[in-house]
Amino acid sequence: MEIIKVIIATLFSAAILFVIAKIIGHKQVAQLEFFDYVTGITIGSIAAELATTLDKPWWKPTVSMIIFGAVTVALSIATRRFPRSRKFINGTPTIVMNNGKLYRRNMKKAKLELSEFLLLCRQEGYFNLDNIQTAVFEYNGKLSILPVSAKRPVNPEDMGIVPQEEHIFTEVIMDGRIIGDNLKRKGLNEAWLKNELDKQGYKAKEVFLGICSEENDLTVYPIK
């Protein structure tokens, strides 16, 4: 009789986990934000307790799982509707290397050890730091690398070509919302952005993603 209770409780907890996972959405482990990761572990622990602790009321851990799932969904909605909240909830990307310079202060801020940085570079296929133009430590723990133009495949250096250096673009519109801080960082304003959007026949609310190049060229990806 006891084994039947365990089986029923396990199946019930698995069903609850499945429903919560479907609501939260699917992400690879490397794509999980810190809070999502912690929440996943917590919900899993509660589900295990629900499946194995039969002498306690079943509804208590069930309610706890639902609340944790609801909080995760609420934070996800908040980051989409209020872009400024992303910095607080998810954190921000950090430039740890640019133009041959390593930024020790930024590494310390991102809690990234130099040995770990070198490991991440090797995992991306960069064993020589001279081949890296810019390295950005993303808030999900991954390292994004912009290679030196002369070192990109196919190697233009082998062909006697010296291409123009590339730079990282800046997001100025996300989900129809203008990112004012990024505009200010580039020395631009909303009047400039509106004028550029008018040239392309869009309004900010119609734009899913708007990115600005180093030369202040605006590229627009409309909402579809």
Secondary structure, 3 states (H helix, E strand, C coil): CHHHHHHHHHHHHHHHHHHHHHHHCCCCHHHCCHHHHHHHHHHHHHHHHHHHCCCCCCHHHHHHHHHHHHHHHHHHHHHHHCCCHHHHHCCCCEEEEECCEECHHHHHHCCCCHHHHHHHHHHCCCCCHHHEEEEEECCCCCEEEEECHHHCCCCHHHHCCCCCCCCCCEEEEECCEECHHHHHHCCCCHHHHHHHHHHHCCCHHHEEEEEECCCCCEEEEECC
